[in-house]
Amino acid sequence: MITVLEQARQAREAAAGMGLLDTAQKNEMLKAMAKALIEGQEEILQANAEDLAHAKENGVRQVMMDRLALTSQRIADMAVGVEQVAALPDPVGLTLERIERPNGLKIEKRSVPMGVVGIIFEARPNVTADAIALCVKSGNACVLRGGKEAFLSNCKIAEIMAGAAQRCGMPVGAVQLIQDTTRQSAMEMMRCNGYIDVLIPRGGAGLIRSVVENASVPVIETGVGNCHVYVDKAADLEMASKIVINGKCQRPSVCNAIETLLVHKDIADVFLPDMAKMLIEKGVALRGCDRCLALVPEMKAATEEDYATEFNDLILAVKVVDTVDDAIAHIAKYGTGHSECIVTQDQAAVEKFQKEVDAAAVYANASTRFTDGFEFGFGAEIGISTQKLHARGPMGLPALTSYKYVVTGHGQVRG
């Protein structure tokens, strides 16, 4: 089996050629990859069926099976995502800033590819397609390491996409999928200094913590989403119910799903019983504070740990708060800087919440489920950053570039 270091070395060799591709060449590759995904869907579905069978044998939870499963529609959506990346502006070669100094030096700040982007991710095979497309459009080589649950699906997707792009002139070795899904391979990627320029983990809290703590390669921290909805005393309660149901129930295993519902005390007795009934009917297990239990006896008592947990499941922590300040304080204590929402018709409360809550995306009267590169108009995303350097929020093409200064003179020397 080829080593992680060798695959990273091959990606590094290919990166120089990737950086020289022009926009038309990259778009041709992307369109060919999108077409190949559709044409190869039967092979992909067969590989995915084997992954699903193995996952079921190993007792993988149903919500995680949902993240793993592919359908013809999901493959079609992947292909559309690749085509959308082709249609996006090229992020490379842009003049970001232009300066002319008094001595005549002309300085331009230009966007350039990162070089080699490493991505460690878990059970979602669509990440493979998103990552390859974004890296190609941004002129980067990539080294991908997926989880064992989606190994066969990832292999087939990478094989089909890389093959299509290489037939259009992509340098051989620019797309690497690590063949070893053990913990050791992830640790080796984290230490590929000189080969991998940036490492992006996509997955649960354990994976992200491991990468952040162990990597010597620069890391962009992504994803853990302990997201909240705060229903204010001035909320439209019908709107609030729809936002809560969508945020918790549409896809509970994703990072922009909500994990805690905060409710203002003045409307708790009117809102919570009906809201709880709707959630329970959809299979959501509720864990609440003492004031919640008095209104909804079916709830279990919430623990401190519940408020700090990204459940990735049909479980919701609930708390009654006295003021918008208390809601903001709760989010500051337990939130992960991902996505937070207030539901209210009080514009002053909206402005206070959006100004004071420290998160990558802060919503008023809309579901946190919109924190997504596709929904933000970025095309596919490489991840959702919860840090503040070098990128924050859904990371589209610009997040995969750096810059350099191009300086032109006519013989100037420094005195």
DOKE-352966 format. One record per residue (C-alpha): residue in one letter; x, y, z. Coordinates in steps of 0.2 Angstrom, whole numbers, plus 5000, padded with zeros to 4 digits. Layout:
// DOKE-352966
aXYZ
...
END
This chain:
// DOKE-352966
m500050005000
i500750174995
t501150285011
v500350445016
l502050535014
e502250474996
q500450524992
a500750694999
r502450704990
q501550664973
a500250804977
r501650924980
e502450884964
a500750914955
a500351074964
a501551174953
g500651124937
m498951154945
g499451334949
l499751364931
l498051314924
d497051454917
t495151474921
a494551394904
q495651234908
k494951224925
n493151244920
e493351114907
m493950994920
l492551034931
k491251004918
a492050844913
m491950784931
a490150834933
k489650734918
a490750584924
l489850584941
i488150564932
e488850434920
g489650334934
q488250344946
e487850154945
e489650114950
i489550244964
l487950184971
q488550004971
a490150054981
n488950154993
a487850004995
e489349905001
d489850045013
l488050055020
a488049865022
h489649865032
a489050015042
k487449925047
e488449765052
n489549875063
g488049955072
v488250135065
r486750245071
q485350285059
v485750475058
m487450435053
m486850315040
d485950455033
r487550555031
l488350405023
a486950365011
l486950414992
t485550414980
s485350454962
q484650624967
r486150654979
i487350614965
a486450724954
d486550864967
m488450834968
a488650854950
v487651014950
g488751074964
v490351044953
e489551134938
q489151284950
v490951284955
a491451294937
a490251444935
l490951544949
p492351674947
d494051614947
p494851664964
v496651654957
g497651794949
l496551934956
t497352094960
l496752124978
e497752284981
r498852404971
i500052524978
e501252644970
r502652704982
p503452884981
n505052804974
g504152724959
l503952544965
k502352464960
i501652334972
e500252224968
k499452104980
r498851954970
s497851794975
v498751634973
p498351444976
m498751374994
g499651234985
v499151074993
v497551065004
g497350915015
i495650865021
i495150735035
f493350705035
e492150575041
a490550485035
r489950605021
p490550545003
n489850704995
v491350795004
t492450704992
a491650784977
d491550954985
a493350954990
i494050904973
a492951024964
l493451174975
c495251124975
v495351114956
k494451284953
s495651364966
g497151284957
n497651174972
a498150994973
c497250894987
v497550754999
l495950685005
r495750555020
g493950505023
g493250385036
k493150195035
e491250205034
a491250285017
f492950215010
l492250124995
s491150274990
n492550394992
c493750294981
k492450274967
i492050464967
a493850514968
e494350384954
i492950444942
m493250634945
a495150624944
g495050514928
a493950644920
a495050794925
q496650704919
r495850674902
c495750864901
g497550894906
m497550894925
p499250844932
v499350664937
g499450654956
a498450814960
v497050724968
q497550594981
l496350494992
i497250405007
q497050225006
d497350185024
t495850235035
t496750195052
r497050325065
q498950315060
s498650385043
a497750535050
m499150565062
e500450555047
m499450685037
m499450805052
r501350805051
c501650815032
n502550985034
g503351045018
y502050945008
i500350995014
d500051185016
v498451185026
l497451045034
i495551055036
p494650925047
r492750895044
g491850795056
g491350775075
a492150855090
g493350715093
l494050715076
i494250905076
r495050915093
s496250775088
v496850875073
v496951045082
e497950965096
n499150855086
a499450935069
s501051025065
v500351075048
p499251235049
v497451195053
i495851285049
e494651225063
t492851185057
g491251125061
v490751075078
g489051155079
n488151175096
c486951295088
h485451385097
v483851465093
y483251595105
v481351625105
d481151805111
k479551875120
a479151975104
a479251825093
d477951775080
l477651605088
e477151515072
m478751575063
a479751515078
s478951345078
k479351325059
i481151375062
v481451265077
i480651115068
n481751145053
g483351175063
k483151015073
c482250895062
q482650915044
r484450845045
p484850815064
s486550745060
v487350905052
c488351035060
n487051175057
a485651085065
i485051165082
e485551075098
t484751195111
l483151295112
l483051455123
v481351525127
h480951695135
k480051665151
d478551785146
i478051675132
a478651505139
d476951445145
v476051485129
f477451425117
l478351275125
p476951155127
d476351165109
m478151165103
a478651015113
k477150925107
m477650955089
l479450905092
i478950745102
e477850695087
k479350705076
g480350585088
v481350725096
a481950685114
l481850835125
r482950885140
g482451035149
c482751145164
d481651145180
r480551285172
c480351185156
l479851025166
a478451115175
l477751155158
v478150995149
p478150845161
e478650735147
m480450815146
k481850735155
a482950845166
a484350925157
t486150915164
e487551035162
e488350925149
d486750925138
y486951105136
a488751085130
t488350935118
e488250935099
f486950785099
n486950755080
d485350665084
l483450695087
i483850765104
l483550945110
a484051035126
v482851165131
k483051315143
v481851455149
v482851625151
d482351785158
t483051905146
v483951925129
d485551955139
d485351785148
a485151705131
i486751785124
a487651735140
h487051555138
i487651555120
a489351635125
k489551495138
y489051345128
g489051385110
t490451335098
g490451495087
h489551415073
s487751475070
e486551565082
c484751625079
i483551745087
v481651745083
t480851905087
q479852055079
d480852175091
q482152255080
a483152325095
a483252145101
v483852085084
e485252215083
k485852175101
f485851995097
q486752005081
k488052135088
e488452035104
v488351855099
d490051795093
a489851665080
a490251635061
a488351665057
v487051755067
y485251745061
a483651835064
n482051755060
a482851615049
s483451435051
t485251405055
r485151265042
f485651405029
t487451405035
d488051315020
g489151365005
f487751314993
e486451415002
f487651565004
g487951564985
f489751504986
g489451344977
a490051184986
e491051225002
i492651155009
g491951165027
i491251285039
s492651375049
t492251415068
q493951505070
k494351685065
l495951655055
h496151635040
a494351605036
r492651605045
g490951525041
p490651435025
m492251415016
g492051434997
l493451464984
p494251624992
a494651525008
l495751414998
t496851544991
s498351644999
y499151794991
k500851864986
y501552034983
v502152064965
v503452214965
t503952304949
g505352434949
h506552514937
g508152494946
q507752554963
v508952514977
r508652544996
g509752675004
END
